[in-house]
Amino acid sequence: MFKTPEDSAVSAVLSLLLEVSANPKSGNVDREHDFEDLCYEHFLVSAASAFPFLLKTAKTKKLYILQAVEKSRKLGVGTNVHFGAFLLLFPLVAVWDSEIEEYSKRTVDFLKKTSFRDSLNIFKAYQLCKARVLKAESFSLNDQTTVSKITKERLSVYEWMKLSPKENLIAKELIEGYPISLSGAEFILSSEHGINETIVLLYHKLLSEFPDSLIIAKMGLEVAKEVMELAKKALDSNNFDEFRKLDEYLIRKKINPGTIADLVSSSIYLALAGGWKVEAKRLWAVEWDK
């Protein structure tokens, strides 16, 4: 458990920095790969500039996601970087004084108590960063009438997320109490590998287990399932080079598993809450089962 709100906010920033710095992370921006409109430094700016708003959330138990997005834009980040990760991390930071086994219930309870104004601020944050999201039948982030609907029905963040498509992994995490992230944290805490290796393994483990919501939104469910199979093969090979090959393939095909990256960030945060220390050990070999 974190001792202070500051510890929680620092750990949230650290989780974002460690996630984007892990390499190779197939199909995503990292310290060796940029996209045409998105680079590694954008993630550093977004993570660092979010700190005061994460700290405010930890101290006040109120969501400052919109303000974090606004600040990153003022510093030059003109596209989506951390919208999904912020949706996951800010509620966790709001209940920072939790034992790791308490996060599931306490985050759900927190989200149930949010107001429709919190939902409206999330909508505004989305409008600023224009994240790619799954098509929803009602209360869609892509529909301007959603603002009036949320206001009329006074929907909390929890109630709004319940209306999301079943393939929306982030919404499922929020309404179900972070089952994927907590499992990811357990993986990190039990790992005997170094920092980068642990995060890379977790990323590909999750990629092999869940169809990425961003891939579905951009390219459809079948492509997301294909990526799952490729990730599983890379994991089963016990060969680090297979991650690099998959990384090159996904980047060449412009397939970006951004939702899995967001879930890695929340997993890291929960692992830090559970006592994970960022130690400088380097146990990786080409075959990690040696």
C-alpha positions as CSV (number, residue, x, y, z in Angstrom):
1,M,0.0,0.0,0.0
2,F,1.2,3.5,-0.8
3,K,2.0,5.7,2.3
4,T,1.2,9.1,0.8
5,P,-0.8,10.6,-2.1
6,E,2.6,11.7,-3.5
7,D,3.8,8.1,-3.6
8,S,0.7,7.2,-5.5
9,A,0.9,10.0,-8.1
10,V,4.7,9.3,-8.7
11,S,3.9,5.6,-9.2
12,A,1.2,6.4,-11.7
13,V,3.6,8.5,-13.7
14,L,6.3,5.8,-13.3
15,S,3.9,3.2,-14.6
16,L,3.3,5.3,-17.8
17,L,7.0,5.8,-18.3
18,L,8.0,2.2,-17.8
19,E,5.2,1.0,-20.1
20,V,6.3,3.2,-23.0
21,S,10.0,2.5,-22.5
22,A,9.6,-1.3,-22.6
23,N,11.0,-2.8,-25.8
24,P,10.1,-4.6,-27.9
25,K,6.4,-4.0,-27.4
26,S,4.9,-5.3,-30.6
27,G,3.0,-2.7,-32.7
28,N,3.4,0.2,-30.2
29,V,5.5,3.3,-29.8
30,D,8.6,2.6,-27.6
31,R,12.1,4.0,-27.2
32,E,13.0,2.5,-30.6
33,H,9.8,3.1,-32.6
34,D,7.8,6.2,-33.4
35,F,4.7,6.6,-35.5
36,E,4.2,9.3,-38.2
37,D,2.0,11.4,-35.9
38,L,3.1,10.1,-32.5
39,C,6.6,9.7,-31.0
40,Y,8.2,8.4,-27.8
41,E,8.7,11.9,-26.5
42,H,5.0,12.6,-26.7
43,F,4.5,9.9,-24.1
44,L,7.1,11.3,-21.8
45,V,5.5,14.8,-22.0
46,S,2.1,13.4,-21.3
47,A,3.2,11.3,-18.4
48,A,5.2,14.0,-16.7
49,S,2.6,16.7,-17.2
50,A,-0.1,14.5,-15.7
51,F,1.6,14.4,-12.3
52,P,0.0,17.5,-10.7
53,F,-3.4,16.2,-11.7
54,L,-2.8,12.7,-10.5
55,L,-1.7,14.2,-7.2
56,K,-4.9,16.4,-7.1
57,T,-7.0,13.2,-7.7
58,A,-5.1,11.4,-4.9
59,K,-5.7,14.2,-2.4
60,T,-9.3,15.2,-3.3
61,K,-10.8,11.9,-4.6
62,K,-11.9,13.8,-7.7
63,L,-11.1,13.0,-11.3
64,Y,-8.8,15.4,-13.2
65,I,-8.5,13.5,-16.5
66,L,-9.6,16.4,-18.6
67,Q,-7.1,18.7,-17.0
68,A,-4.3,16.2,-17.6
69,V,-5.2,16.0,-21.3
70,E,-5.4,19.8,-21.6
71,K,-2.0,20.2,-20.1
72,S,-0.3,17.8,-22.4
73,R,-1.9,19.6,-25.4
74,K,-0.5,22.9,-24.2
75,L,3.0,21.3,-24.1
76,G,2.7,20.2,-27.8
77,V,1.0,16.8,-27.7
78,G,-1.6,17.1,-30.4
79,T,-3.0,13.6,-30.7
80,N,-4.1,10.8,-28.4
81,V,-1.4,9.5,-26.1
82,H,-2.8,8.3,-22.8
83,F,-6.6,8.7,-22.9
84,G,-7.2,5.0,-22.2
85,A,-4.4,4.8,-19.6
86,F,-5.7,7.9,-17.8
87,L,-9.2,6.3,-17.6
88,L,-7.6,3.4,-15.9
89,L,-5.1,5.1,-13.7
90,F,-7.0,8.1,-12.3
91,P,-9.7,6.0,-10.5
92,L,-6.9,3.8,-9.0
93,V,-5.1,6.9,-7.8
94,A,-8.3,8.1,-6.2
95,V,-8.3,5.1,-3.9
96,W,-4.5,5.1,-3.4
97,D,-4.8,4.2,0.3
98,S,-5.9,0.6,-0.4
99,E,-4.3,-2.7,0.1
100,I,-3.9,-4.4,-3.3
101,E,-6.7,-6.8,-2.7
102,E,-9.0,-3.8,-1.9
103,Y,-8.6,-2.0,-5.2
104,S,-11.2,-3.9,-7.0
105,K,-14.1,-3.1,-4.7
106,R,-13.0,0.4,-3.8
107,T,-12.5,1.6,-7.5
108,V,-16.0,0.3,-8.4
109,D,-17.4,2.1,-5.4
110,F,-15.6,5.2,-6.3
111,L,-16.8,5.2,-9.9
112,K,-20.4,4.6,-8.8
113,K,-20.2,7.8,-6.7
114,T,-18.8,9.9,-9.6
115,S,-21.2,12.5,-11.0
116,F,-22.5,13.2,-14.5
117,R,-20.1,16.1,-14.6
118,D,-17.2,13.6,-14.4
119,S,-18.7,11.8,-17.3
120,L,-19.0,15.1,-19.2
121,N,-15.3,15.9,-18.5
122,I,-14.2,12.5,-19.9
123,F,-16.3,13.3,-23.0
124,K,-14.5,16.6,-23.3
125,A,-11.1,15.0,-22.8
126,Y,-11.9,12.6,-25.6
127,Q,-12.9,15.4,-27.9
128,L,-9.5,17.0,-27.3
129,C,-7.4,14.0,-28.0
130,K,-9.7,12.2,-30.5
131,A,-8.8,8.7,-29.4
132,R,-10.0,5.9,-31.6
133,V,-12.8,4.0,-29.8
134,L,-15.2,1.2,-30.6
135,K,-18.6,2.1,-32.0
136,A,-21.3,2.2,-29.4
137,E,-25.0,1.9,-30.0
138,S,-25.8,4.7,-27.5
139,F,-23.9,7.3,-25.5
140,S,-21.1,7.1,-28.0
141,L,-18.0,9.3,-27.6
142,N,-18.4,10.1,-31.3
143,D,-21.9,11.4,-30.9
144,Q,-22.4,15.0,-29.8
145,T,-25.9,14.2,-28.5
146,T,-24.2,12.1,-25.8
147,V,-23.6,15.3,-23.8
148,S,-27.3,16.1,-23.5
149,K,-28.1,12.4,-22.8
150,I,-25.5,12.2,-20.0
151,T,-26.8,15.4,-18.5
152,K,-30.5,14.4,-18.8
153,E,-29.9,11.0,-17.2
154,R,-27.2,12.2,-14.9
155,L,-25.0,9.2,-15.6
156,S,-22.0,8.5,-13.4
157,V,-18.8,7.3,-15.1
158,Y,-19.7,3.8,-13.9
159,E,-23.2,3.9,-15.4
160,W,-21.9,5.3,-18.6
161,M,-19.1,2.6,-18.9
162,K,-21.7,-0.1,-18.4
163,L,-23.2,1.0,-21.7
164,S,-20.0,0.3,-23.6
165,P,-19.6,-2.5,-26.2
166,K,-18.5,-5.8,-24.6
167,E,-15.2,-5.7,-26.5
168,N,-14.2,-2.5,-24.7
169,L,-11.6,-3.8,-22.4
170,I,-11.0,-0.6,-20.5
171,A,-14.7,-0.1,-19.8
172,K,-14.9,-3.8,-18.6
173,E,-11.9,-3.1,-16.2
174,L,-13.7,-0.1,-14.7
175,I,-17.0,-1.8,-14.1
176,E,-15.6,-5.2,-13.1
177,G,-12.9,-3.9,-10.7
178,Y,-9.7,-4.3,-12.8
179,P,-9.5,-8.1,-13.1
180,I,-7.0,-8.0,-16.0
181,S,-4.8,-5.3,-14.3
182,L,-4.8,-7.2,-11.0
183,S,-3.8,-10.4,-12.8
184,G,-1.1,-8.4,-14.6
185,A,0.2,-7.0,-11.3
186,E,0.4,-10.6,-9.9
187,F,2.4,-11.6,-12.9
188,I,4.8,-8.7,-12.3
189,L,5.2,-9.4,-8.6
190,S,6.0,-13.0,-9.2
191,S,8.5,-12.4,-12.1
192,E,12.1,-13.2,-11.6
193,H,13.2,-11.2,-14.7
194,G,14.5,-7.7,-15.0
195,I,12.2,-4.6,-15.4
196,N,12.1,-4.4,-19.2
197,E,11.9,-8.2,-19.6
198,T,9.0,-8.5,-17.1
199,I,7.0,-5.7,-18.8
200,V,7.6,-7.1,-22.3
201,L,6.5,-10.6,-21.2
202,L,3.4,-9.2,-19.5
203,Y,2.5,-7.1,-22.6
204,H,2.7,-10.1,-24.9
205,K,0.9,-12.4,-22.4
206,L,-2.1,-10.0,-22.3
207,L,-1.9,-9.6,-26.1
208,S,-2.2,-13.3,-26.5
209,E,-5.2,-13.5,-24.1
210,F,-7.4,-10.6,-25.0
211,P,-8.6,-9.1,-28.4
212,D,-7.3,-5.6,-28.4
213,S,-10.1,-3.0,-28.4
214,L,-8.1,-0.5,-30.5
215,I,-7.3,-3.1,-33.2
216,I,-11.0,-4.1,-33.3
217,A,-12.0,-0.4,-33.7
218,K,-9.5,0.1,-36.5
219,M,-9.4,-3.2,-38.3
220,G,-12.0,-5.6,-36.9
221,L,-12.3,-8.5,-34.6
222,E,-10.7,-11.1,-36.9
223,V,-7.5,-9.0,-37.1
224,A,-7.4,-8.8,-33.3
225,K,-7.8,-12.5,-33.0
226,E,-5.0,-13.1,-35.5
227,V,-2.7,-10.8,-33.4
228,M,-3.6,-12.9,-30.3
229,E,-2.5,-16.0,-32.1
230,L,0.8,-14.4,-33.3
231,A,1.5,-13.2,-29.7
232,K,0.9,-16.7,-28.3
233,K,3.3,-18.2,-30.8
234,A,5.9,-15.6,-29.9
235,L,5.5,-16.4,-26.2
236,D,5.6,-20.1,-26.8
237,S,8.8,-19.9,-28.8
238,N,10.7,-18.8,-25.6
239,N,12.8,-16.6,-27.9
240,F,13.1,-12.9,-27.4
241,D,13.8,-12.4,-31.1
242,E,10.3,-13.5,-31.9
243,F,8.9,-10.4,-30.2
244,R,11.1,-8.2,-32.4
245,K,9.8,-10.0,-35.5
246,L,6.2,-9.6,-34.4
247,D,6.9,-6.0,-33.6
248,E,8.2,-5.3,-37.1
249,Y,5.3,-7.2,-38.6
250,L,2.6,-5.2,-36.7
251,I,4.3,-1.9,-37.4
252,R,4.6,-2.7,-41.1
253,K,0.9,-3.6,-41.2
254,K,0.0,-0.5,-39.0
255,I,-1.6,-2.7,-36.4
256,N,-1.5,-0.9,-33.0
257,P,-2.5,-2.8,-29.8
258,G,-2.9,0.4,-27.8
259,T,-5.5,-1.0,-25.3
260,I,-3.1,-3.7,-24.2
261,A,-0.5,-1.1,-23.6
262,D,-3.0,0.8,-21.4
263,L,-3.7,-2.3,-19.4
264,V,0.1,-2.8,-18.9
265,S,0.3,0.7,-17.3
266,S,-2.5,-0.1,-14.8
267,S,-0.9,-3.5,-14.1
268,I,2.4,-1.8,-13.3
269,Y,0.7,0.7,-11.0
270,L,-1.0,-2.0,-9.0
271,A,2.3,-4.0,-8.8
272,L,4.0,-0.9,-7.4
273,A,1.1,-0.6,-4.9
274,G,1.8,-4.2,-4.0
275,G,5.4,-3.5,-3.2
276,W,7.2,-4.1,-6.5
277,K,10.6,-2.4,-6.6
278,V,12.2,-1.2,-9.8
279,E,15.5,-3.0,-9.4
280,A,18.3,-2.9,-11.9
281,K,18.7,-6.6,-12.3
282,R,19.2,-8.0,-15.7
283,L,18.4,-11.7,-15.9
284,W,17.3,-11.8,-19.5
285,A,18.7,-14.3,-22.0
286,V,17.5,-15.0,-25.6
287,E,15.7,-17.9,-24.1
288,W,14.3,-16.8,-20.8
289,D,13.5,-20.3,-19.5
290,K,17.2,-21.1,-19.0
